[in-house]
C-alpha cells in the first residue's frame, strides 16, 4: 500500500479511507511520522531553577520514550534519556532538585547534562567508561518559555520558530503564564489526522461555528504555507478584539484577530490578543485521539473576547464533525475525495507530508 498526493491541488485527490481505518497505517506512523517529528513538552516552569529535573514520557502509547528535562545552570536546559546506561533502570522517577543524577538501582552517577561520572564496583572493567555510558541527549529547542524536543526530528523547526518570532516576537514572551485552570483535555472518537485536517481549513467555519463566524471575516481568511508548517490568518469581521501590532510589523494596519500556527504533524499554536492556546493532538488508536488544550495567558484584560472566546464550544463542535467523518469513512463506497483549491491548501499540504513520511506499507 503506497500513498500519494499530487502536488497540484487542482488535480489532487485526498488520501483514501484506508489511511484512517487500516491498523497497519496507524502502527507505521509511530516510527515513520512521530519518531521524526518535534514535540511540545511544556515550558521552562517545569524546571524553574538550576538543579531541577523533570521526568516525563514522550507521547505515551505511541513513542513512550522515557525522558528527563534538566537545568544544569540558569542558562542551560537539557533533554536527556531517563534510562540508565547500565541495566535500563529509570534514572529519575519524580521531579526534584539535585546536584547530580544517580541511578537508584546500582548507584551509577551522571551530571545534569547526562555525562557519566562514576560507577561502583567497575574498577576491573576493561575499556570503561566509553562514550555510550553517557545518557543520550536529545535535541532541545526553546522559544520564549516554550520547549520542544524529538527523537530523530526531520521537521524544520528553526524556520517555524523564525516565523513565530516574526509574527509574535513583539510580545514580551516571558509574560506568558501557563493557566492550568483554563486548560482542558478531550477524548475524540476519531483518527488523529482527521482532527488535524479539520483544524487546517477555515472552509467549515460558516457551516459549523456560528459564533466564531460572527467575529472572523470568512472572505479574507488566509492560509500561508511553509515547509512542514503553515499559518492561518483570521481577520476580524466588525468590532472585536484584535492584535495591537507595532507600526513596523509586516501586518500593521490589518485587523488580525488570530494567528493559527500548525507544525507537522500534530501541534497547533493559536495566538489571540489575550494569549496562546497550544493544542497537542495525541494518537491513541485509529479511532481514538487525546487532545490537550494548554492555555498561556498574556493579557488577562482581553480574556473571553474576540476569536479566542469559548474555545470549549468550538472544540465540541469540531469533535462532533470529525467523529461523524470517522463513521463515514467506514463506508464501502467512499474511495477518496478532492480538495478545494481556494480553501483547503493546508489540508492538501498536510496530506502531502503524510504520504511522504509514511512511504510504502507492505
Order of alpha helices (4+ residues) and beta strands (2+ residues): alpha-alpha-beta-beta-beta-beta-beta-beta-beta-beta-beta-beta-beta-alpha-beta-beta-alpha-alpha-alpha-beta-beta-beta-beta-beta-beta-alpha-alpha
